[in-house]
Amino acid sequence: MKELGVGIIGGGYMGKAHAVAMSSVGAVFNTGLRPRLEMVCASSPESAERYRQAYGFARSTDDWRVLVSDPKVEAIVIASPQETHREIAEAAFAVGKPVLCEKPLGASMQDSAAMVASAESSGAANMVGFNYIRTPASQYACNLIADGVIGDITWFRGEHTEDFFADPKAPATWRTTGMANGTMGDLAPHMINAALALIGPIERVMGAVETVHKTRPGGEVTNDDHAQMMCRFKNGAMGHLFFSRIATGRKMGYAYEITGTKGAIRFDQEDQNAIWLYKMDGPEAERGFRKILTGPAHPDYEPFCQGPGHGTGYQDQIIIEARDFLQAIETGEPVWPTFRDGHEVNRVIAAVLASSDDETWKDINRF
Protein backbone atom coordinates (compact mmCIF):
# COMPACT_ATOMS: atom_id res chain seq x y z
CA MET A 1 0.00 0.00 0.00
CA LYS A 2 1.19 3.48 -0.88
CA GLU A 3 0.20 6.81 0.66
CA LEU A 4 -1.22 9.56 -1.52
CA GLY A 5 -1.24 13.16 -0.32
CA VAL A 6 -4.67 14.67 -0.99
CA GLY A 7 -5.55 18.36 -1.09
CA ILE A 8 -9.17 19.50 -0.92
CA ILE A 9 -10.19 22.97 -2.08
CA GLY A 10 -13.32 23.99 -0.20
CA GLY A 11 -14.04 22.90 3.35
CA GLY A 12 -17.81 23.30 3.51
CA TYR A 13 -20.54 20.73 2.93
CA MET A 14 -18.88 18.86 0.07
CA GLY A 15 -15.36 19.50 1.33
CA LYS A 16 -16.25 17.70 4.54
CA ALA A 17 -17.88 14.83 2.62
CA HIS A 18 -14.73 14.33 0.54
CA ALA A 19 -12.46 14.58 3.59
CA VAL A 20 -14.47 11.91 5.40
CA ALA A 21 -14.47 9.74 2.25
CA MET A 22 -10.71 10.00 1.79
CA SER A 23 -10.21 9.12 5.46
CA SER A 24 -12.45 6.05 5.16
CA VAL A 25 -11.98 4.64 1.66
CA GLY A 26 -8.82 2.65 2.42
CA ALA A 27 -10.45 0.73 5.24
CA VAL A 28 -13.76 0.21 3.42
CA PHE A 29 -12.35 -1.00 0.09
CA ASN A 30 -8.78 -2.04 1.04
CA THR A 31 -7.41 0.22 -1.68
CA GLY A 32 -3.84 -0.01 -2.93
CA LEU A 33 -3.48 3.75 -2.56
CA ARG A 34 -4.17 5.13 0.93
CA PRO A 35 -5.10 8.83 0.99
CA ARG A 36 -3.40 11.13 3.47
CA LEU A 37 -5.21 14.39 4.23
CA GLU A 38 -2.34 16.73 3.41
CA MET A 39 -3.89 20.19 2.93
CA VAL A 40 -7.26 21.93 2.93
CA CYS A 41 -7.98 25.32 1.35
CA ALA A 42 -10.76 27.70 2.36
CA SER A 43 -11.63 31.35 1.81
CA SER A 44 -9.84 32.68 4.89
CA PRO A 45 -6.93 31.54 7.09
CA GLU A 46 -9.32 31.20 10.03
CA SER A 47 -11.84 28.96 8.26
CA ALA A 48 -9.07 26.89 6.64
CA GLU A 49 -7.48 26.26 10.04
CA ARG A 50 -10.86 25.37 11.49
CA TYR A 51 -11.42 22.79 8.77
CA ARG A 52 -7.88 21.45 9.22
CA GLN A 53 -8.49 20.75 12.88
CA ALA A 54 -12.00 19.36 12.35
CA TYR A 55 -11.16 16.97 9.50
CA GLY A 56 -7.60 15.98 10.37
CA PHE A 57 -5.54 17.64 7.62
CA ALA A 58 -1.84 18.17 8.17
CA ARG A 59 -1.90 21.76 6.89
CA SER A 60 -4.23 24.53 5.73
CA THR A 61 -4.15 27.55 3.41
CA ASP A 62 -6.42 30.25 2.07
CA ASP A 63 -4.71 30.24 -1.35
CA TRP A 64 -5.58 27.38 -3.70
CA ARG A 65 -2.43 28.08 -5.71
CA VAL A 66 -0.34 27.14 -2.68
CA LEU A 67 -2.23 23.85 -2.39
CA VAL A 68 -1.96 22.99 -6.09
CA SER A 69 1.78 23.66 -6.27
CA ASP A 70 2.71 21.93 -3.01
CA PRO A 71 4.84 18.81 -3.73
CA LYS A 72 3.20 16.82 -0.91
CA VAL A 73 -0.23 17.31 -2.50
CA GLU A 74 -0.37 14.56 -5.11
CA ALA A 75 -4.10 14.58 -5.95
CA ILE A 76 -6.67 17.36 -5.78
CA VAL A 77 -10.39 17.49 -5.01
CA ILE A 78 -12.20 20.64 -6.13
CA ALA A 79 -15.18 21.30 -3.87
CA SER A 80 -15.34 25.07 -4.32
CA PRO A 81 -17.97 27.16 -6.22
CA GLN A 82 -18.51 26.40 -9.91
CA GLU A 83 -16.95 29.66 -11.07
CA THR A 84 -13.58 28.55 -9.65
CA HIS A 85 -13.43 25.07 -11.20
CA ARG A 86 -11.77 25.89 -14.49
CA GLU A 87 -8.83 27.93 -13.23
CA ILE A 88 -8.01 25.46 -10.46
CA ALA A 89 -8.27 22.40 -12.71
CA GLU A 90 -6.12 23.92 -15.44
CA ALA A 91 -3.43 24.82 -12.89
CA ALA A 92 -3.49 21.29 -11.43
CA PHE A 93 -3.25 19.59 -14.82
CA ALA A 94 -0.41 21.92 -15.81
CA VAL A 95 1.68 20.27 -13.08
CA GLY A 96 0.36 16.78 -13.85
CA LYS A 97 -1.84 16.25 -10.81
CA PRO A 98 -5.05 14.15 -10.85
CA VAL A 99 -8.30 16.03 -10.22
CA LEU A 100 -11.70 15.03 -8.87
CA CYS A 101 -14.02 17.98 -9.52
CA GLU A 102 -17.48 18.43 -8.05
CA LYS A 103 -20.32 18.86 -10.52
CA PRO A 104 -21.07 20.76 -12.62
CA LEU A 105 -17.72 20.49 -14.34
CA GLY A 106 -17.58 24.22 -15.13
CA ALA A 107 -19.76 27.26 -14.71
CA SER A 108 -20.43 27.16 -18.47
CA MET A 109 -20.07 24.83 -21.43
CA GLN A 110 -17.06 26.86 -22.56
CA ASP A 111 -15.39 26.31 -19.19
CA SER A 112 -16.03 22.58 -19.23
CA ALA A 113 -14.71 22.24 -22.81
CA ALA A 114 -11.50 23.97 -21.78
CA MET A 115 -11.23 21.71 -18.72
CA VAL A 116 -11.61 18.58 -20.87
CA ALA A 117 -8.85 19.79 -23.19
CA SER A 118 -6.57 20.51 -20.25
CA ALA A 119 -7.28 17.15 -18.62
CA GLU A 120 -6.72 15.10 -21.76
CA SER A 121 -3.59 17.03 -22.68
CA SER A 122 -2.07 16.33 -19.27
CA GLY A 123 -2.91 12.62 -19.23
CA ALA A 124 -3.67 12.86 -15.50
CA ALA A 125 -6.62 11.06 -13.94
CA ASN A 126 -9.80 13.12 -13.98
CA MET A 127 -13.30 12.53 -12.63
CA VAL A 128 -16.50 14.49 -11.99
CA GLY A 129 -18.40 14.10 -8.72
CA PHE A 130 -21.74 12.57 -9.70
CA ASN A 131 -22.34 10.59 -6.53
CA TYR A 132 -26.03 9.64 -6.65
CA ILE A 133 -25.71 7.28 -9.61
CA ARG A 134 -23.26 5.25 -7.50
CA THR A 135 -25.83 3.84 -5.07
CA PRO A 136 -25.93 0.02 -5.14
CA ALA A 137 -29.55 0.28 -6.37
CA SER A 138 -28.75 2.53 -9.34
CA GLN A 139 -25.67 0.48 -10.22
CA TYR A 140 -27.94 -2.58 -10.19
CA ALA A 141 -30.41 -0.77 -12.46
CA CYS A 142 -27.58 -0.13 -14.92
CA ASN A 143 -26.73 -3.85 -14.84
CA LEU A 144 -30.35 -4.89 -15.39
CA ILE A 145 -30.60 -2.66 -18.46
CA ALA A 146 -27.24 -3.76 -19.86
CA ASP A 147 -28.21 -7.42 -19.40
CA GLY A 148 -31.47 -6.90 -21.31
CA VAL A 149 -33.66 -7.90 -18.36
CA ILE A 150 -36.31 -5.31 -19.23
CA GLY A 151 -35.77 -5.53 -22.98
CA ASP A 152 -35.31 -2.60 -25.34
CA ILE A 153 -35.78 0.75 -23.58
CA THR A 154 -38.70 2.80 -24.90
CA TRP A 155 -39.21 5.48 -22.25
CA PHE A 156 -37.32 7.31 -19.47
CA ARG A 157 -38.74 9.71 -16.92
CA GLY A 158 -36.37 11.36 -14.47
CA GLU A 159 -36.52 14.14 -11.90
CA HIS A 160 -34.32 15.88 -9.40
CA THR A 161 -36.68 17.78 -7.15
CA GLU A 162 -36.11 19.45 -3.78
CA ASP A 163 -37.98 22.09 -1.79
CA PHE A 164 -35.26 24.20 -0.14
CA PHE A 165 -36.63 27.29 -1.95
CA ALA A 166 -40.31 26.31 -2.00
CA ASP A 167 -41.19 29.10 0.44
CA PRO A 168 -41.34 32.37 -1.56
CA LYS A 169 -40.45 34.20 1.65
CA ALA A 170 -37.12 32.40 1.94
CA PRO A 171 -34.43 35.10 1.66
CA ALA A 172 -32.20 35.55 -1.37
CA THR A 173 -28.75 33.96 -1.05
CA TRP A 174 -25.77 33.20 -3.29
CA ARG A 175 -27.89 30.34 -4.65
CA THR A 176 -30.36 32.82 -6.21
CA THR A 177 -27.67 34.67 -8.19
CA GLY A 178 -26.02 33.49 -11.41
CA MET A 179 -27.17 30.68 -13.70
CA ALA A 180 -24.46 28.32 -12.48
CA ASN A 181 -26.13 28.33 -9.05
CA GLY A 182 -29.70 27.90 -10.30
CA THR A 183 -31.63 24.69 -10.75
CA MET A 184 -30.11 23.97 -14.17
CA GLY A 185 -26.63 24.38 -12.73
CA ASP A 186 -27.23 22.75 -9.35
CA LEU A 187 -29.81 19.95 -9.61
CA ALA A 188 -30.25 19.21 -13.33
CA PRO A 189 -26.70 17.86 -13.85
CA HIS A 190 -27.32 14.92 -11.53
CA MET A 191 -30.41 13.61 -13.33
CA ILE A 192 -29.03 14.34 -16.81
CA ASN A 193 -25.96 12.33 -15.80
CA ALA A 194 -28.26 9.53 -14.62
CA ALA A 195 -30.14 9.53 -17.93
CA LEU A 196 -26.88 9.30 -19.87
CA ALA A 197 -25.61 6.49 -17.63
CA LEU A 198 -28.82 4.46 -17.68
CA ILE A 199 -30.11 5.01 -21.22
CA GLY A 200 -27.22 6.42 -23.25
CA PRO A 201 -26.51 9.54 -25.34
CA ILE A 202 -29.19 12.18 -25.86
CA GLU A 203 -29.62 13.46 -29.42
CA ARG A 204 -32.31 16.18 -29.20
CA VAL A 205 -34.01 18.24 -26.50
CA MET A 206 -36.92 20.61 -26.05
CA GLY A 207 -36.76 22.62 -22.85
CA ALA A 208 -38.58 25.16 -20.72
CA VAL A 209 -36.74 26.96 -17.91
CA GLU A 210 -38.52 29.31 -15.49
CA THR A 211 -37.99 31.57 -12.51
CA VAL A 212 -41.20 31.36 -10.48
CA HIS A 213 -40.23 33.64 -7.57
CA LYS A 214 -38.48 36.54 -9.28
CA THR A 215 -37.79 38.43 -6.08
CA ARG A 216 -37.11 37.29 -2.53
CA PRO A 217 -36.46 39.15 0.70
CA GLY A 218 -33.08 40.73 0.25
CA GLY A 219 -32.83 40.83 -3.52
CA GLU A 220 -33.74 39.90 -7.07
CA VAL A 221 -33.52 36.28 -8.25
CA THR A 222 -31.32 36.01 -11.35
CA ASN A 223 -31.49 32.27 -11.99
CA ASP A 224 -34.06 29.51 -12.48
CA ASP A 225 -36.38 27.78 -10.00
CA HIS A 226 -37.51 24.85 -12.12
CA ALA A 227 -37.21 23.41 -15.61
CA GLN A 228 -38.39 20.55 -17.76
CA MET A 229 -37.13 18.92 -20.93
CA MET A 230 -38.35 16.40 -23.45
CA CYS A 231 -35.62 14.44 -25.15
CA ARG A 232 -34.90 11.77 -27.73
CA PHE A 233 -32.13 9.32 -26.94
CA LYS A 234 -29.76 7.94 -29.57
CA ASN A 235 -31.26 4.46 -29.08
CA GLY A 236 -34.70 5.83 -30.04
CA ALA A 237 -36.18 6.01 -26.55
CA MET A 238 -38.31 9.00 -25.57
CA GLY A 239 -37.68 10.86 -22.34
CA HIS A 240 -38.86 13.58 -20.01
CA LEU A 241 -36.84 15.18 -17.19
CA PHE A 242 -37.96 17.67 -14.54
CA PHE A 243 -35.82 19.67 -12.13
CA SER A 244 -36.97 21.90 -9.28
CA ARG A 245 -35.80 23.59 -6.10
CA ILE A 246 -39.37 24.67 -5.29
CA ALA A 247 -41.02 21.21 -5.34
CA THR A 248 -42.95 21.48 -2.08
CA GLY A 249 -42.57 18.32 0.00
CA ARG A 250 -39.67 16.87 -1.95
CA LYS A 251 -36.43 16.52 0.04
CA MET A 252 -34.28 14.33 -2.21
CA GLY A 253 -36.42 13.68 -5.26
CA TYR A 254 -33.78 12.06 -7.43
CA ALA A 255 -36.10 9.55 -9.07
CA TYR A 256 -36.55 7.74 -12.36
CA GLU A 257 -38.84 5.33 -14.18
CA ILE A 258 -37.63 3.24 -17.10
CA THR A 259 -39.93 1.32 -19.43
CA GLY A 260 -38.70 -1.51 -21.64
CA THR A 261 -40.28 -4.06 -23.94
CA LYS A 262 -39.93 -6.82 -21.32
CA GLY A 263 -40.25 -4.95 -18.04
CA ALA A 264 -39.74 -1.72 -16.12
CA ILE A 265 -37.71 -0.18 -13.28
CA ARG A 266 -38.57 2.47 -10.69
CA PHE A 267 -36.23 4.17 -8.23
CA ASP A 268 -36.49 7.04 -5.74
CA GLN A 269 -33.48 8.37 -3.82
CA GLU A 270 -35.66 9.06 -0.79
CA ASP A 271 -35.73 5.27 -0.48
CA GLN A 272 -32.24 4.74 -1.86
CA ASN A 273 -31.78 1.18 -0.64
CA ALA A 274 -34.61 -0.24 -2.72
CA ILE A 275 -35.43 -0.63 -6.38
CA TRP A 276 -38.73 -1.68 -7.96
CA LEU A 277 -38.60 -4.17 -10.80
CA TYR A 278 -41.40 -5.38 -13.09
CA LYS A 279 -40.78 -8.38 -15.33
CA MET A 280 -43.29 -9.30 -18.02
CA ASP A 281 -43.31 -13.02 -17.33
CA GLY A 282 -45.45 -15.55 -15.48
CA PRO A 283 -49.26 -15.55 -15.20
CA GLU A 284 -50.90 -12.14 -15.71
CA ALA A 285 -52.66 -12.49 -12.36
CA GLU A 286 -49.29 -12.64 -10.57
CA ARG A 287 -47.56 -9.78 -12.34
CA GLY A 288 -46.63 -6.52 -10.66
CA PHE A 289 -43.70 -4.44 -9.46
CA ARG A 290 -41.71 -6.07 -6.69
CA LYS A 291 -39.53 -4.24 -4.23
CA ILE A 292 -35.92 -5.41 -4.11
CA LEU A 293 -33.92 -4.41 -1.03
CA THR A 294 -30.24 -3.90 -1.75
CA GLY A 295 -27.73 -6.17 -0.06
CA PRO A 296 -24.34 -7.85 -0.51
CA ALA A 297 -25.44 -9.29 -3.88
CA HIS A 298 -25.61 -5.77 -5.33
CA PRO A 299 -22.68 -3.62 -6.53
CA ASP A 300 -20.51 -1.93 -3.87
CA TYR A 301 -22.81 -2.86 -0.97
CA GLU A 302 -20.90 -5.58 0.89
CA PRO A 303 -17.83 -3.45 1.77
CA PHE A 304 -20.14 -1.35 3.95
CA CYS A 305 -22.42 -4.00 5.44
CA GLN A 306 -23.02 -7.75 5.29
CA GLY A 307 -26.72 -7.53 6.08
CA PRO A 308 -29.29 -7.26 3.25
CA GLY A 309 -31.72 -4.41 3.77
CA HIS A 310 -29.53 -2.67 6.36
CA GLY A 311 -28.73 -0.02 3.78
CA THR A 312 -26.08 2.46 2.69
CA GLY A 313 -26.24 6.25 2.95
CA TYR A 314 -25.20 9.51 1.32
CA GLN A 315 -21.65 9.48 2.67
CA ASP A 316 -21.14 5.97 1.33
CA GLN A 317 -21.76 7.25 -2.20
CA ILE A 318 -18.83 9.66 -1.76
CA ILE A 319 -16.63 6.84 -0.45
CA ILE A 320 -17.43 4.76 -3.56
CA GLU A 321 -16.54 7.82 -5.63
CA ALA A 322 -13.21 8.15 -3.80
CA ARG A 323 -12.46 4.47 -4.51
CA ASP A 324 -13.06 5.05 -8.22
CA PHE A 325 -10.81 8.12 -8.23
CA LEU A 326 -8.00 6.21 -6.54
CA GLN A 327 -8.44 3.39 -9.05
CA ALA A 328 -8.03 5.83 -11.94
CA ILE A 329 -4.85 7.21 -10.38
CA GLU A 330 -3.40 3.78 -9.58
CA THR A 331 -4.15 2.07 -12.90
CA GLY A 332 -3.78 5.04 -15.24
CA GLU A 333 -7.05 3.98 -16.87
CA PRO A 334 -10.02 6.41 -17.10
CA VAL A 335 -12.87 5.74 -14.66
CA TRP A 336 -16.38 7.02 -15.46
CA PRO A 337 -17.42 9.80 -15.28
CA THR A 338 -14.38 11.56 -16.69
CA PHE A 339 -14.25 15.28 -17.47
CA ARG A 340 -15.42 14.44 -20.99
CA ASP A 341 -18.49 12.75 -19.50
CA GLY A 342 -19.09 15.83 -17.36
CA HIS A 343 -18.83 18.02 -20.43
CA GLU A 344 -21.53 15.96 -22.12
CA VAL A 345 -23.88 16.91 -19.27
CA ASN A 346 -23.01 20.57 -19.80
CA ARG A 347 -23.74 20.25 -23.53
CA VAL A 348 -27.24 18.98 -22.75
CA ILE A 349 -27.79 21.84 -20.29
CA ALA A 350 -26.66 24.41 -22.88
CA ALA A 351 -29.05 22.93 -25.43
CA VAL A 352 -31.96 23.01 -22.95
CA LEU A 353 -31.30 26.67 -22.11
CA ALA A 354 -31.14 27.56 -25.81
CA SER A 355 -34.32 25.60 -26.50
CA SER A 356 -36.12 27.43 -23.71
CA ASP A 357 -35.12 30.78 -25.20
CA ASP A 358 -36.65 30.17 -28.65
CA GLU A 359 -39.04 27.29 -27.92
CA THR A 360 -37.62 24.91 -30.52
CA TRP A 361 -36.02 21.47 -30.51
CA LYS A 362 -32.22 21.53 -30.33
CA ASP A 363 -29.72 19.01 -31.67
CA ILE A 364 -27.09 18.27 -28.98
CA ASN A 365 -24.36 17.88 -31.62
CA ARG A 366 -24.58 21.59 -32.36
CA PHE A 367 -23.41 22.49 -28.87
Secondary structure as GFF3:
##gff-version 3
##sequence-region A 1 367
A	DSSP	beta_strand	2	9	.	.	.	ID=ss1
A	DSSP	alpha_helix	13	29	.	.	.	ID=ss2
A	DSSP	beta_strand	33	41	.	.	.	ID=ss3
A	DSSP	alpha_helix	45	55	.	.	.	ID=ss4
A	DSSP	beta_strand	59	61	.	.	.	ID=ss5
A	DSSP	alpha_helix	64	69	.	.	.	ID=ss6
A	DSSP	beta_strand	75	78	.	.	.	ID=ss7
A	DSSP	three_ten_helix	82	84	.	.	.	ID=ss8
A	DSSP	alpha_helix	85	94	.	.	.	ID=ss9
A	DSSP	beta_strand	99	102	.	.	.	ID=ss10
A	DSSP	alpha_helix	109	122	.	.	.	ID=ss11
A	DSSP	beta_strand	126	129	.	.	.	ID=ss12
A	DSSP	three_ten_helix	132	134	.	.	.	ID=ss13
A	DSSP	alpha_helix	136	146	.	.	.	ID=ss14
A	DSSP	beta_strand	153	161	.	.	.	ID=ss15
A	DSSP	three_ten_helix	174	176	.	.	.	ID=ss16
A	DSSP	three_ten_helix	179	181	.	.	.	ID=ss17
A	DSSP	alpha_helix	183	186	.	.	.	ID=ss18
A	DSSP	alpha_helix	188	198	.	.	.	ID=ss19
A	DSSP	beta_strand	202	210	.	.	.	ID=ss20
A	DSSP	beta_strand	215	216	.	.	.	ID=ss21
A	DSSP	beta_strand	219	220	.	.	.	ID=ss22
A	DSSP	beta_strand	226	233	.	.	.	ID=ss23
A	DSSP	beta_strand	238	244	.	.	.	ID=ss24
A	DSSP	beta_strand	253	260	.	.	.	ID=ss25
A	DSSP	beta_strand	263	268	.	.	.	ID=ss26
A	DSSP	three_ten_helix	269	271	.	.	.	ID=ss27
A	DSSP	beta_strand	274	279	.	.	.	ID=ss28
A	DSSP	three_ten_helix	284	286	.	.	.	ID=ss29
A	DSSP	beta_strand	290	293	.	.	.	ID=ss30
A	DSSP	alpha_helix	314	331	.	.	.	ID=ss31
A	DSSP	alpha_helix	339	358	.	.	.	ID=ss32
A	DSSP	beta_strand	362	363	.	.	.	ID=ss33
A	DSSP	three_ten_helix	364	366	.	.	.	ID=ss34
###
